[in-house]
Amino acid sequence: MLWIMRLSGFFSAAVVMIVLSPSMQSFPPAEAIRSSNLDTYSPLNRFSFRKSSPFRNAEECTTIPIIKLGKKSGICDPSLVHVAITLDVDYLRGSIAAVHSILRHSLCPESIFFHFLVSETKLETLVRSTFPQLKFKVYYFDPETVRSLISTSVRQALEQPLNYARNYLADLLEPCVRRVIYLDSDLVVVDDISKLWTTRLQGKTIGAPEYCHANFTKYFTSSFWSDESYSGTFSGRSPCYFNTGVMVIDLGKWRRFGYTKRIERWMQIQKSGATRIYELGSLPPFLLVFAGHVAPIDHRWNQHGLGGDNVRGSCRDLHPGPVSLLHWSGSGKPWLRLDSKQPCPLDTLWAPYDLYGH
């Protein structure tokens, strides 16, 4: 029961509740390109979420300027913490829980601005009804932007175009947004996200928890490693595996060095080449471009793998050490296991942030 001891401190601490500024901003709805599984229903009919309780600023936040999002300068306010998350039908319940967890544990949540990446335009209304005072903007990501570059993967879920939207954050977000925290939809934050926001990137473009004990070679095929024109990309680097579900990104550097094009180049090689160089969806292109050039972030900010190792019904324990973020990467998701009455022990730590249902 060591995981209970490690987490007890988080849930015994007093949570400061905050009321967010009522101003909100989002893009006008764009015409969505719907995949076939979305044609028969609206996400608003499938999901019903309870309205989140308001959250109040702590006294320490009184120096934060009031942000008027109706003005052009709102999203560019330097006091904002920028968080990007995708919203889609299959993971919507997880995304809502992730936002809820961030607000509950933030000392100054009215300084948090959420950037939601969507390929289904109707989800904006659902976010507004669940978090009426949330500061956010919705960005439409056209699946056709990347569809022709996606190759088959070990799991069909890894082939969805929205998985690749993080590659285009530098293009989608306003130029004045120079740093962003990218988070997957299957996690909850149990610490103040401002601590992650202030991470020093040491001149690097991205920061993430690294796992250098992992067998890095398994993320690429034998054909990749046997071809010096491919494997030579790691020459002079000390690459380590990192999970792309939690990253702090310097968008200014990303734009300046054109990293989106670099990622697309590797996807084109994989798609059009005579041999496959990787099997794991959107992760390997990130590793090819950034592994060995990542600012290390404490492992407490990505206790990943809680979904199980792509084995149905498998459960995982926490890695040793403190916890600031719980991440159900893998094939198992906590909301599905809870609904099936067959949860893993750690799934109960996700449940308090779930707003699904009346």
C-alpha positions as CSV (number, residue, x, y, z in Angstrom):
1,M,0.0,0.0,0.0
2,L,3.0,2.3,-0.6
3,W,1.0,4.3,-3.2
4,I,-1.5,5.3,-0.6
5,M,1.3,6.6,1.7
6,R,2.8,8.5,-1.2
7,L,-0.4,10.2,-2.1
8,S,-1.9,10.9,1.3
9,G,-0.2,14.3,1.5
10,F,-2.0,15.6,-1.6
11,F,-5.5,14.8,-0.5
12,S,-5.0,15.9,3.1
13,A,-3.9,19.4,2.1
14,A,-6.4,22.1,2.0
15,V,-7.6,23.1,-1.4
16,V,-8.1,26.7,-2.1
17,M,-11.2,27.3,-4.2
18,I,-11.2,30.0,-6.9
19,V,-13.7,32.0,-8.9
20,L,-12.6,32.6,-12.4
21,S,-13.1,35.8,-14.4
22,P,-16.4,35.5,-16.3
23,S,-14.8,36.6,-19.6
24,M,-14.2,33.9,-22.1
25,Q,-13.0,33.7,-25.7
26,S,-13.1,31.1,-28.4
27,F,-12.8,30.8,-32.1
28,P,-16.1,30.9,-34.1
29,P,-17.1,27.4,-34.9
30,A,-15.5,26.0,-38.1
31,E,-17.0,23.4,-40.4
32,A,-15.8,20.1,-39.0
33,I,-14.6,17.2,-41.2
34,R,-16.4,14.4,-39.4
35,S,-15.1,10.8,-39.3
36,S,-17.6,8.2,-40.0
37,N,-18.1,7.2,-36.3
38,L,-19.2,10.7,-35.5
39,D,-21.8,11.1,-38.2
40,T,-24.7,9.3,-36.4
41,Y,-24.8,11.3,-33.2
42,S,-23.8,14.6,-31.5
43,P,-21.3,14.5,-28.6
44,L,-23.7,16.8,-26.7
45,N,-26.3,14.0,-26.8
46,R,-23.9,11.3,-25.7
47,F,-22.4,13.2,-22.7
48,S,-23.8,15.0,-19.7
49,F,-21.4,16.7,-17.3
50,R,-22.2,18.3,-14.0
51,K,-21.3,22.0,-13.7
52,S,-18.0,22.5,-11.9
53,S,-18.0,24.4,-8.6
54,P,-16.5,27.9,-8.8
55,F,-12.9,28.3,-7.6
56,R,-11.7,31.3,-5.7
57,N,-8.3,32.9,-5.8
58,A,-6.1,32.7,-2.7
59,E,-4.9,36.0,-1.2
60,E,-1.5,35.5,-2.7
61,C,-3.0,36.0,-6.1
62,T,-4.4,39.5,-5.5
63,T,-1.4,41.0,-7.4
64,I,-2.4,39.2,-10.6
65,P,-3.9,41.7,-13.0
66,I,-7.5,41.2,-14.1
67,I,-7.5,39.7,-17.5
68,K,-10.1,41.1,-19.9
69,L,-10.3,38.5,-22.6
70,G,-12.5,40.7,-24.8
71,K,-9.5,42.8,-25.6
72,K,-6.9,41.9,-28.1
73,S,-4.2,41.8,-25.4
74,G,-6.1,39.2,-23.2
75,I,-4.5,36.0,-24.4
76,C,-1.1,37.7,-24.6
77,D,-1.1,38.7,-20.9
78,P,2.3,37.7,-19.5
79,S,0.7,36.5,-16.2
80,L,-1.1,33.7,-17.9
81,V,-0.2,30.0,-17.6
82,H,-1.0,28.3,-20.9
83,V,-2.2,24.7,-21.0
84,A,-3.1,22.9,-24.2
85,I,-5.3,19.8,-24.2
86,T,-7.1,17.9,-27.0
87,L,-10.9,17.4,-26.9
88,D,-12.5,14.5,-28.7
89,V,-15.5,12.2,-28.2
90,D,-13.6,9.1,-27.0
91,Y,-11.5,10.9,-24.5
92,L,-13.8,13.8,-23.6
93,R,-14.5,12.5,-20.1
94,G,-10.8,12.3,-19.4
95,S,-10.2,15.8,-20.7
96,I,-12.9,17.3,-18.5
97,A,-11.4,15.5,-15.5
98,A,-7.9,16.8,-16.3
99,V,-9.2,20.4,-16.4
100,H,-11.1,19.9,-13.2
101,S,-8.0,18.6,-11.4
102,I,-5.9,21.5,-12.6
103,L,-8.3,24.0,-11.3
104,R,-8.8,22.2,-7.9
105,H,-5.1,22.2,-7.2
106,S,-4.1,25.6,-8.5
107,L,-3.4,28.4,-6.1
108,C,-4.2,31.0,-8.8
109,P,-6.4,29.3,-11.4
110,E,-7.7,32.6,-12.8
111,S,-4.2,32.9,-14.4
112,I,-4.7,29.7,-16.3
113,F,-5.7,29.8,-19.9
114,F,-6.7,26.6,-21.7
115,H,-6.2,26.0,-25.4
116,F,-8.4,23.2,-26.6
117,L,-7.6,21.4,-29.8
118,V,-10.6,19.9,-31.5
119,S,-11.7,18.3,-34.7
120,E,-15.3,18.3,-33.6
121,T,-16.7,21.8,-33.3
122,K,-19.7,21.2,-31.1
123,L,-17.6,20.4,-28.0
124,E,-17.1,24.1,-27.2
125,T,-20.7,24.4,-25.9
126,L,-20.1,21.4,-23.6
127,V,-17.0,23.0,-22.1
128,R,-18.8,26.3,-21.5
129,S,-21.7,24.6,-19.7
130,T,-19.3,22.5,-17.5
131,F,-16.9,25.3,-16.7
132,P,-18.9,28.5,-17.1
133,Q,-16.2,30.9,-16.0
134,L,-13.2,29.1,-17.6
135,K,-10.7,31.1,-19.6
136,F,-10.3,29.2,-22.8
137,K,-10.1,29.2,-26.6
138,V,-11.0,26.4,-29.0
139,Y,-8.7,25.7,-32.0
140,Y,-10.0,23.7,-34.9
141,F,-7.4,21.1,-36.1
142,D,-8.2,19.9,-39.6
143,P,-7.6,16.1,-39.8
144,E,-6.5,16.5,-43.4
145,T,-3.5,18.4,-42.3
146,V,-1.8,15.2,-41.2
147,R,-3.9,12.3,-42.5
148,S,-1.7,11.6,-45.5
149,L,1.3,11.4,-43.2
150,I,-0.1,8.9,-40.7
151,S,1.1,5.3,-41.0
152,T,-0.5,2.2,-39.4
153,S,0.4,1.6,-35.7
154,V,0.2,-1.2,-33.2
155,R,-3.1,0.2,-31.9
156,Q,-5.7,1.9,-34.1
157,A,-6.3,4.6,-31.4
158,L,-2.7,5.8,-32.1
159,E,-3.6,6.6,-35.7
160,Q,-6.2,9.3,-35.0
161,P,-5.2,12.6,-36.5
162,L,-5.9,14.6,-33.3
163,N,-3.0,12.7,-31.7
164,Y,-0.8,14.7,-33.9
165,A,-2.3,18.1,-33.2
166,R,0.5,18.8,-30.6
167,N,2.9,18.9,-33.5
168,Y,1.1,22.0,-34.7
169,L,0.7,24.0,-31.5
170,A,3.3,26.6,-32.7
171,D,1.1,27.2,-35.8
172,L,-2.3,27.1,-34.1
173,L,-1.7,29.2,-31.0
174,E,-1.2,33.0,-31.2
175,P,2.4,34.2,-31.8
176,C,2.4,36.0,-28.5
177,V,2.0,32.6,-26.7
178,R,5.6,31.7,-26.4
179,R,5.3,28.8,-23.9
180,V,2.7,26.2,-23.3
181,I,2.2,23.0,-21.2
182,Y,0.8,20.2,-23.4
183,L,-1.1,17.5,-21.5
184,D,-2.8,14.3,-22.6
185,S,-6.4,13.7,-21.9
186,D,-5.9,10.6,-19.7
187,L,-4.3,12.2,-16.6
188,V,-5.1,14.3,-13.5
189,V,-2.9,16.9,-11.8
190,V,-2.6,16.7,-8.0
191,D,-0.3,19.6,-7.5
192,D,-0.2,23.3,-8.5
193,I,0.5,23.4,-12.2
194,S,2.3,26.7,-11.9
195,K,5.2,24.7,-10.5
196,L,5.4,22.8,-13.8
197,W,5.0,26.1,-15.8
198,T,8.1,27.7,-14.2
199,T,10.3,24.8,-15.1
200,R,13.6,26.0,-16.5
201,L,14.2,24.6,-20.0
202,Q,18.0,25.3,-20.0
203,G,17.9,26.6,-23.5
204,K,16.1,23.5,-24.8
205,T,12.8,23.7,-26.9
206,I,10.9,21.1,-24.8
207,G,11.0,19.8,-21.2
208,A,9.7,16.5,-20.1
209,P,10.4,13.7,-17.6
210,E,13.0,11.4,-19.2
211,Y,13.4,7.7,-18.6
212,C,16.9,6.8,-19.5
213,H,16.7,3.3,-18.0
214,A,14.2,2.3,-20.7
215,N,15.4,0.3,-23.7
216,F,15.5,3.1,-26.3
217,T,16.1,0.8,-29.2
218,K,12.7,-0.8,-29.0
219,Y,11.0,2.4,-30.2
220,F,12.4,1.8,-33.7
221,T,12.6,-1.2,-36.0
222,S,15.7,-3.2,-36.7
223,S,15.6,-1.7,-40.2
224,F,16.0,1.7,-38.7
225,W,19.0,0.8,-36.6
226,S,20.7,-1.1,-39.4
227,D,20.6,1.8,-41.7
228,E,23.1,4.5,-40.8
229,S,21.3,7.1,-42.9
230,Y,18.4,6.8,-40.3
231,S,20.1,5.8,-37.0
232,G,22.8,8.3,-37.6
233,T,20.4,11.0,-36.6
234,F,21.3,10.1,-32.9
235,S,25.0,10.5,-33.5
236,G,26.5,12.7,-30.8
237,R,23.3,12.6,-28.8
238,S,22.4,10.6,-25.6
239,P,18.8,9.9,-26.4
240,C,16.4,8.8,-23.7
241,Y,12.7,7.8,-23.9
242,F,10.3,10.5,-22.8
243,N,6.5,10.4,-22.8
244,T,5.0,13.1,-25.0
245,G,1.8,13.3,-22.9
246,V,3.4,15.9,-20.5
247,M,5.6,18.5,-22.1
248,V,6.6,22.1,-21.5
249,I,7.3,23.6,-24.9
250,D,9.1,26.8,-25.8
251,L,7.0,27.8,-28.8
252,G,9.3,30.7,-29.7
253,K,12.2,28.3,-30.2
254,W,9.9,25.8,-31.9
255,R,8.8,28.4,-34.5
256,R,12.3,29.7,-35.0
257,F,13.8,26.3,-35.8
258,G,10.9,24.9,-37.7
259,Y,10.4,21.7,-35.7
260,T,6.9,21.0,-37.2
261,K,8.6,20.5,-40.6
262,R,11.3,18.3,-39.0
263,I,8.7,16.0,-37.5
264,E,6.7,15.9,-40.7
265,R,9.9,14.9,-42.6
266,W,10.3,11.7,-40.5
267,M,6.6,10.9,-40.9
268,Q,7.0,11.2,-44.7
269,I,10.0,8.8,-44.5
270,Q,8.0,6.3,-42.5
271,K,5.0,6.6,-44.8
272,S,6.7,6.5,-48.2
273,G,9.8,4.4,-47.5
274,A,10.3,0.9,-48.6
275,T,10.7,-0.2,-45.0
276,R,9.1,0.8,-41.7
277,I,11.3,2.6,-39.2
278,Y,8.9,2.6,-36.2
279,E,5.5,1.2,-35.0
280,L,4.3,3.5,-32.3
281,G,2.2,6.3,-33.8
282,S,3.0,9.9,-33.0
283,L,5.8,9.2,-30.4
284,P,8.8,8.1,-32.5
285,P,8.9,11.3,-34.7
286,F,9.1,13.3,-31.5
287,L,11.9,11.0,-30.3
288,L,13.8,11.3,-33.6
289,V,13.7,15.1,-33.4
290,F,14.1,15.8,-29.7
291,A,15.5,12.8,-27.8
292,G,18.9,13.8,-26.3
293,H,17.9,17.5,-26.5
294,V,15.2,17.5,-23.7
295,A,15.3,19.6,-20.5
296,P,14.7,17.0,-17.8
297,I,11.7,17.5,-15.6
298,D,11.1,15.7,-12.3
299,H,9.4,12.3,-12.7
300,R,6.7,13.4,-10.2
301,W,5.2,15.3,-13.1
302,N,4.5,12.1,-15.2
303,Q,3.6,9.0,-13.2
304,H,2.7,7.3,-16.5
305,G,1.7,3.8,-17.6
306,L,-1.2,3.5,-15.2
307,G,-3.4,2.4,-18.0
308,G,-1.5,-0.9,-18.3
309,D,1.0,-2.1,-20.7
310,N,-1.5,-2.6,-23.6
311,V,-2.7,-5.7,-21.9
312,R,-6.5,-5.9,-21.1
313,G,-7.2,-5.9,-17.4
314,S,-3.6,-5.2,-16.4
315,C,-2.9,-2.8,-13.5
316,R,0.1,-0.8,-12.6
317,D,1.5,0.6,-9.3
318,L,3.2,4.0,-9.0
319,H,6.9,4.5,-9.7
320,P,8.8,5.3,-6.5
321,G,8.8,8.9,-5.3
322,P,6.4,11.8,-4.9
323,V,3.5,12.4,-7.3
324,S,2.3,15.6,-8.9
325,L,0.6,14.1,-12.0
326,L,-1.1,10.7,-12.5
327,H,-1.1,9.5,-16.1
328,W,-3.2,6.5,-17.4
329,S,-1.2,6.0,-20.6
330,G,-1.6,2.6,-22.1
331,S,-4.7,0.9,-23.3
332,G,-6.8,0.9,-20.1
333,K,-8.6,4.1,-19.1
334,P,-9.9,4.7,-15.6
335,W,-13.4,5.9,-16.6
336,L,-14.0,2.7,-18.6
337,R,-12.8,0.4,-15.8
338,L,-14.8,2.2,-13.2
339,D,-17.9,1.9,-15.3
340,S,-17.3,-1.8,-15.8
341,K,-17.0,-2.2,-12.0
342,Q,-13.5,-3.7,-12.6
343,P,-11.2,-0.8,-11.6
344,C,-7.5,-1.0,-10.9
345,P,-6.6,0.3,-7.4
346,L,-5.2,3.6,-8.7
347,D,-8.4,4.4,-10.7
348,T,-10.1,5.5,-7.6
349,L,-7.7,8.4,-7.5
350,W,-9.0,9.6,-10.8
351,A,-12.7,9.3,-9.8
352,P,-12.9,12.5,-7.6
353,Y,-12.2,14.7,-10.7
354,D,-14.9,13.0,-12.8
355,L,-17.8,15.3,-13.6
356,Y,-19.7,12.9,-15.8
357,G,-23.3,12.3,-15.1
358,H,-26.1,14.3,-13.4
